[in-house]
């Protein structure tokens, strides 16, 4: 295994996950506030599940996202 290639590829994947996830969350929350579904001061439960095929990895992260 080439560690440099692996590390670069992994960092690219995580960057893509982080950026696209943030955009989707921001859009969903803004839309919910605009429609009146949320007031804008809630604490929202969040869960992210990471799966990687070929190595049988499944990792779950849970936390709250505070709106204000």
FENZITA-V383071 format. One record per backbone hydrogen bond with DSSP energy under -0.5 kcal/mol. NH is the residue of the N-H (numbers start at 1). CO is the residue of the C=O. Records with the same first field share a line. If there is no record, write none. Layout:
NH: CO ; CO
//
This chain:
3: 1
6: 2
7: 3
8: 4
9: 5
10: 6
11: 7
12: 8
13: 9
14: 10
15: 11
16: 12
17: 13
18: 14
19: 15
20: 16
21: 17
22: 18
23: 19
24: 20
25: 21
26: 22
27: 23
28: 24
29: 25
30: 26
31: 27
32: 28
33: 29
34: 30
35: 31
36: 32 ; 33
37: 32
38: 32
44: 42 ; 65
46: 63
48: 61
50: 48 ; 59
51: 49
52: 57
55: 52
57: 52
59: 50
61: 48
63: 46
65: 44
66: 64
67: 42
68: 42
//
